[in-house]
C-alpha cells in the first residue's frame, strides 16, 4: 500500500480557454478502467479482500482507516489517494463516514502517482 496526496498544492494552474482553475493530475490510462464512487456510512467498511487489479482509492470527503500488505491500519482523510497492487490484501473502514472514488485498471501503477508524494 502507498498513500499519496492529491490536494491543490500538487496541482497545476490552468488558464487555457480563458480558464482559471487548478487541476491535480491523477493518471492517464489506456486499458479498460473501472471508476466508481463508494459511500461508507458511520461505522462502514470495505472488508478485507484481494485487489483484482491495481486499485486507487481517492478520499473525497470524510476520514477513515486503510490497510494493505503492512497489515496495520493507517488514518486517511480528504485529499489522500491510496494505491494497492494487484493481488494485495486490503481493507478500508470509517467511524464517522467517508466518500471515496475508486479507480481500477491494469494500467495503474504507483509510479504514475510519484508526482503526488
N, C-alpha and C positions, 0 to 999 in steps of 0.2 A: 504494500500500500504506500502511495505517495500522496502528500497533501500540498496543494498549491493555492494561491490566492488569485482571483480574477477581478479584483476591485479596481476602481477608477485609476489608481496610481500606476497600474500596469498597462493602461490603455494608451491609445494614440488619438490625438485631437484631429477630427475630420472636418475639413472646410470645403471639399469638393461639392459642386452642385449647389452652392450657396448654403451649405450646411454648417451647423455649429453644434457638434456633439463629440463625446469621447466614446470609443469602442475598444473593448478588450477582445483580442482575437483568441478564440478557443482552439480552433484547428481547422484543417482543410482535409476532407475525407472524400475518397473516390469510390470505395466499395460500399456495398449495401450497409445502411446505417439505420438503427432504430433509435428514435428520440421519444421520450415520454416525460410526463410530469407526475410526480408522486406527492401525495398529500398525507402526511402522517399526523394523526390527531394526538391529543395528550396520551402519553404512555404508549405511543405507536412504535412498531418495529418492523423491520425487514429481516426475517430470520436468517440464520447462518446458512449460506449456500455457496456453491462454486460459481464463479463467473463463467458464463458460456462463451463469451468473447471478452476482449479488453473492454473495460467499462469506466466511464467518467460520471461522477455524481457531482452536480453543481448545486450548492445550497443557496436557494433564492431567498428564503426567509426562515427565521427561527434558529433553533440551536439543538444539537444532538450529539451523539457519540458514534464513532465508526471504529471498526477493527478489521484487520486483514491478517496476513500471514504472521504478523507480530503477536497475534492473539491477545492483545491488550487494547482496551478502548481508549480513543483519543477524542477530546472535545473538538467539535467543529461548529461553525455558525455561518451566517450570511456572508457570502464572498469567498468561501472555501470551495475548492474543487478537489475531489478525492479520486485518485486513479487506482484501479485494481487490474492486475494482469489476468489474462485468460487462465482459467483453472484455479485462481486464488480463492480460497475460502474467505468470506467476508460477511459482515453483519452491520446493520445500522439501527439505532434506537433513539428515542427522544422522550423527554419528560413532559415538556410543555407544548410540543407540536413543531412541525417543520415541513417546509415545502421544498422540493428539490427536482431539478431537471436531470434526467439520466440519458446518457448517450452511449450506445453500444455499437462497436464496429471493429472488424478485423484490422482496419486502418489506424486505430488509436494506438498511440504509444506515449509513454511519459516524456520521450524526447521532444514530442510536438509541444509539450507544455513547459519546457525548460525556461522559456521567457517569462513565466509567471512565478518563478521562485525568487 
